[in-house]
Amino acid sequence: MLFACLLAVVASSLFTFTVLKRRLFRYRFPLLAEKPFSNAGKPLKMTNKNLADPNDIPVSLRGHKYPAKAHNLQVKKHLLKKNPHLSAQSTAVFIAGEEVEGNKYCDTEKAFRQNRYFYYLSGVNIPGSAILFDFKKDQLTLFLPNVAWDDVIWSGLPMNIEQATKEFDVDKIFYYDEVKSSLRRLEGYTIFTTDLDNVHEEETQSLLVPHERDFFYALNESRMIKDWYEIEVLKKAAEISDNCHLAVMSSLPIELNEVHIQAEFTYHALRQGARTMGYDPICCSGPACGTLHYVKNTENLTGKASVLIDCGAEWKNYTSDVTRCFPISGKFTKEHRQIYEAVRDMQTQVMVKIRPGVDWDELHILSHRVLIKHLLKLGIFKSQFSEDEIFKRRASCAFYPHGLGHLLGLDVHDVGGRPDPYDSDPYFKYLRIRRPLQENMVVTNEPGCYFNDFLLAEFLDKIPERKEVVDKEVLKKYMYIGGVRIEDDVIVKRDGYQILSKITSDPDEIERIVSNGISKPRSDFHVVV
Ligand SMILES: [Mn+2]
């Protein structure tokens, strides 16, 4: 009897737990994109039970310092290889990081943004710091800003040397006063620096070699390949953006204007500890979706069909870059869906080919060919012209003028891609990666298709051989969409790829998320006005 009772209690609590769990997770699992490398059912954090912790550090990063020493050693390796005349015995690197800049004629300051090269070599975000790396001893020295007692009154005590020793991956720490004598001690050295913008003393300036091409080459080659630590930080940034995009898609009842979309995204980014964005949010609706870097974000959504949001949260100075499109009504119109499917096909066909050794030019070309096939099928390109002919005439440029993607890291358009803005071929002019992929590059895969009067006038109407292949009557039916872009962040893995951004791009899922949001009353959303 006792046994039966116990069994009943266990069974009923198990049942309650299962029901509760199902309820909590009801809107969570379907939101994950079904991609080969999905995050194995890890739910997006969107329930009351799981309020965002802005100080959360992923388990994988806890107890680890930003690997500044390893980054300096990478730069040393690339620099000495690039310039064999340099000797490790007499070469060093010095960079003075960014300082806080005041706004004109008032007491406020510009938002602080650390020099990304400085951050890569130090992991330090403290304004007015500097670093010195001596190739001979492989020794990294950090100089903290001198303590100004005035500042302490207003801003509190800055980090001291003991605290900084625990925090940063450096060998020695001094205050800024020591910079001059430390550099002087390196007699006969070549000391490279990025620029002299924050080096204020003439004598110190005279000890440095700024703007050296080989030094930038070494910095860029190093930054281009991400180590495990950087990848974990980028994953966290992407995870934050996933939640923000989900919030934006779910909140149509409180999004009357494009800037409300921006507000929803940045609010959720801040809540999760992403205090900055990697770039100005691009939030557009209707025909404005055809403007590639639209940052006005001022129009009302009323009467429009489409939204395009290109927004990336930045976490610990590494950024994500994610674009999603959705129908304002909760249901794609026929034309919007057709273009959406075309762009999704472009992205998928590229995605499965991402692996080391593959030339980015070729993937970019592949995305154009997929687009041409779709636009032929829709009748936007006239059927009497072959895919090859349209390709040869570069006519798809009028609908997809930008590159397939770019490197991603400390900067949204990260360094090392070797773009060629002077390429006379319009297919390659705006392509930001012009080299084969390598393991542990992080790239965006972001094809698009746009219907923009200005683009059409420039890239189509002015060139008769392109104008000839387009059916303007059919094209007219698509103009109201503005455009579609789908953008995800991807690591190049030894045997393929891994997608970092997990927010779904499945059009059916997106319709469900948007519709579910629309079905809720205003009182379900946290807004005062
Ligand atoms: Mn991008």
Residues whose N, C-alpha, C, O or C-beta is under 5 A from the ligand:
A	BS01	MN	D321 T444
